Amino acid sequence: MDQITSLAKFRNPYGNQEIELQEIRYESGGMPMLRLRIKERGARFTIFDVDPLTTKFWAEEMLKWAQSCAIPPENSED
C-alpha cells in the first residue's frame, strides 16, 4: 500500500481554498513525490504529484516572488 504523510495544511485567505502538502511513497518503489492537494469550495479537488527537482525549482521561484513583494520591517529603534 502507498504511504501518504501529511506535511502541512493551510487555507488560502483570498480564495478560501484548503491546501495540503503530502509526501507520497509508492509501494512499487521509485522516488518519493510531493502531492499538492487544493480543495475548492464544495468537493472539487486539484491534485499535483511533483518530483523533488521540480518541487525545489517551484519553491525557489515562489520564494523569490514572495521576497520581492515583502514589506520591509519598520525600524524599531525610535
C-alpha positions as protocol buffer text, in pm:
chain_id: "A"
residue {
  index: 1
  type: MET
  ca { x: 0 y: 0 z: 0 }
}
residue {
  index: 2
  type: ASP
  ca { x: 125 y: 351 z: -83 }
}
residue {
  index: 3
  type: GLN
  ca { x: 237 y: 559 z: 216 }
}
residue {
  index: 4
  type: ILE
  ca { x: 92 y: 912 z: 237 }
}
residue {
  index: 5
  type: THR
  ca { x: 222 y: 1154 z: 501 }
}
residue {
  index: 6
  type: SER
  ca { x: 61 y: 1495 z: 556 }
}
residue {
  index: 7
  type: LEU
  ca { x: 332 y: 1765 z: 574 }
}
residue {
  index: 8
  type: ALA
  ca { x: 127 y: 2085 z: 600 }
}
residue {
  index: 9
  type: LYS
  ca { x: -232 y: 2200 z: 571 }
}
residue {
  index: 10
  type: PHE
  ca { x: -346 y: 2562 z: 544 }
}
residue {
  index: 11
  type: ARG
  ca { x: -606 y: 2791 z: 389 }
}
residue {
  index: 12
  type: ASN
  ca { x: -559 y: 3050 z: 119 }
}
residue {
  index: 13
  type: PRO
  ca { x: -741 y: 3350 z: 270 }
}
residue {
  index: 14
  type: TYR
  ca { x: -816 y: 3508 z: -70 }
}
residue {
  index: 15
  type: GLY
  ca { x: -998 y: 3214 z: -227 }
}
residue {
  index: 16
  type: ASN
  ca { x: -1074 y: 3008 z: 83 }
}
residue {
  index: 17
  type: GLN
  ca { x: -914 y: 2701 z: -74 }
}
residue {
  index: 18
  type: GLU
  ca { x: -779 y: 2436 z: 161 }
}
residue {
  index: 19
  type: ILE
  ca { x: -424 y: 2344 z: 59 }
}
residue {
  index: 20
  type: GLU
  ca { x: -246 y: 2032 z: 178 }
}
residue {
  index: 21
  type: LEU
  ca { x: 109 y: 1917 z: 107 }
}
residue {
  index: 22
  type: GLN
  ca { x: 168 y: 1542 z: 131 }
}
residue {
  index: 23
  type: GLU
  ca { x: 465 y: 1314 z: 78 }
}
residue {
  index: 24
  type: ILE
  ca { x: 380 y: 1007 z: -132 }
}
residue {
  index: 25
  type: ARG
  ca { x: 595 y: 694 z: -117 }
}
residue {
  index: 26
  type: TYR
  ca { x: 469 y: 433 z: -360 }
}
residue {
  index: 27
  type: GLU
  ca { x: 461 y: 67 z: -262 }
}
residue {
  index: 28
  type: SER
  ca { x: 609 y: -17 z: -602 }
}
residue {
  index: 29
  type: GLY
  ca { x: 916 y: 195 z: -524 }
}
residue {
  index: 30
  type: GLY
  ca { x: 1063 y: 485 z: -715 }
}
residue {
  index: 31
  type: MET
  ca { x: 1125 y: 836 z: -595 }
}
residue {
  index: 32
  type: PRO
  ca { x: 900 y: 998 z: -335 }
}
residue {
  index: 33
  type: MET
  ca { x: 670 y: 1267 z: -470 }
}
residue {
  index: 34
  type: LEU
  ca { x: 519 y: 1580 z: -320 }
}
residue {
  index: 35
  type: ARG
  ca { x: 143 y: 1584 z: -359 }
}
residue {
  index: 36
  type: LEU
  ca { x: -24 y: 1923 z: -363 }
}
residue {
  index: 37
  type: ARG
  ca { x: -399 y: 1896 z: -293 }
}
residue {
  index: 38
  type: ILE
  ca { x: -614 y: 2203 z: -337 }
}
residue {
  index: 39
  type: LYS
  ca { x: -975 y: 2171 z: -224 }
}
residue {
  index: 40
  type: GLU
  ca { x: -1201 y: 2428 z: -384 }
}
residue {
  index: 41
  type: ARG
  ca { x: -1536 y: 2528 z: -242 }
}
residue {
  index: 42
  type: GLY
  ca { x: -1756 y: 2223 z: -223 }
}
residue {
  index: 43
  type: ALA
  ca { x: -1593 y: 1896 z: -324 }
}
residue {
  index: 44
  type: ARG
  ca { x: -1372 y: 1987 z: -621 }
}
residue {
  index: 45
  type: PHE
  ca { x: -1003 y: 1896 z: -588 }
}
residue {
  index: 46
  type: THR
  ca { x: -695 y: 1987 z: -791 }
}
residue {
  index: 47
  type: ILE
  ca { x: -410 y: 1743 z: -729 }
}
residue {
  index: 48
  type: PHE
  ca { x: -48 y: 1762 z: -849 }
}
residue {
  index: 49
  type: ASP
  ca { x: 216 y: 1496 z: -784 }
}
residue {
  index: 50
  type: VAL
  ca { x: 552 y: 1670 z: -823 }
}
residue {
  index: 51
  type: ASP
  ca { x: 904 y: 1521 z: -830 }
}
residue {
  index: 52
  type: PRO
  ca { x: 1177 y: 1655 z: -596 }
}
residue {
  index: 53
  type: LEU
  ca { x: 1366 y: 1853 z: -865 }
}
residue {
  index: 54
  type: THR
  ca { x: 1053 y: 2030 z: -989 }
}
residue {
  index: 55
  type: THR
  ca { x: 942 y: 2093 z: -629 }
}
residue {
  index: 56
  type: LYS
  ca { x: 1277 y: 2260 z: -550 }
}
residue {
  index: 57
  type: PHE
  ca { x: 1258 y: 2484 z: -857 }
}
residue {
  index: 58
  type: TRP
  ca { x: 893 y: 2575 z: -787 }
}
residue {
  index: 59
  type: ALA
  ca { x: 969 y: 2656 z: -421 }
}
residue {
  index: 60
  type: GLU
  ca { x: 1267 y: 2875 z: -511 }
}
residue {
  index: 61
  type: GLU
  ca { x: 1064 y: 3071 z: -768 }
}
residue {
  index: 62
  type: MET
  ca { x: 777 y: 3120 z: -522 }
}
residue {
  index: 63
  type: LEU
  ca { x: 1019 y: 3237 z: -253 }
}
residue {
  index: 64
  type: LYS
  ca { x: 1183 y: 3488 z: -491 }
}
residue {
  index: 65
  type: TRP
  ca { x: 843 y: 3629 z: -578 }
}
residue {
  index: 66
  type: ALA
  ca { x: 729 y: 3646 z: -213 }
}
residue {
  index: 67
  type: GLN
  ca { x: 1051 y: 3820 z: -109 }
}
residue {
  index: 68
  type: SER
  ca { x: 1014 y: 4078 z: -386 }
}
residue {
  index: 69
  type: CYS
  ca { x: 665 y: 4161 z: -254 }
}
residue {
  index: 70
  type: ALA
  ca { x: 756 y: 4167 z: 114 }
}
residue {
  index: 71
  type: ILE
  ca { x: 714 y: 4487 z: 308 }
}
residue {
  index: 72
  type: PRO
  ca { x: 1037 y: 4571 z: 492 }
}
residue {
  index: 73
  type: PRO
  ca { x: 1008 y: 4573 z: 872 }
}
residue {
  index: 74
  type: GLU
  ca { x: 979 y: 4913 z: 1035 }
}
residue {
  index: 75
  type: ASN
  ca { x: 1281 y: 5044 z: 1221 }
}
residue {
  index: 76
  type: SER
  ca { x: 1211 y: 4977 z: 1590 }
}
residue {
  index: 77
  type: GLU
  ca { x: 1498 y: 5198 z: 1717 }
}
residue {
  index: 78
  type: ASP
  ca { x: 1280 y: 5509 z: 1768 }
}
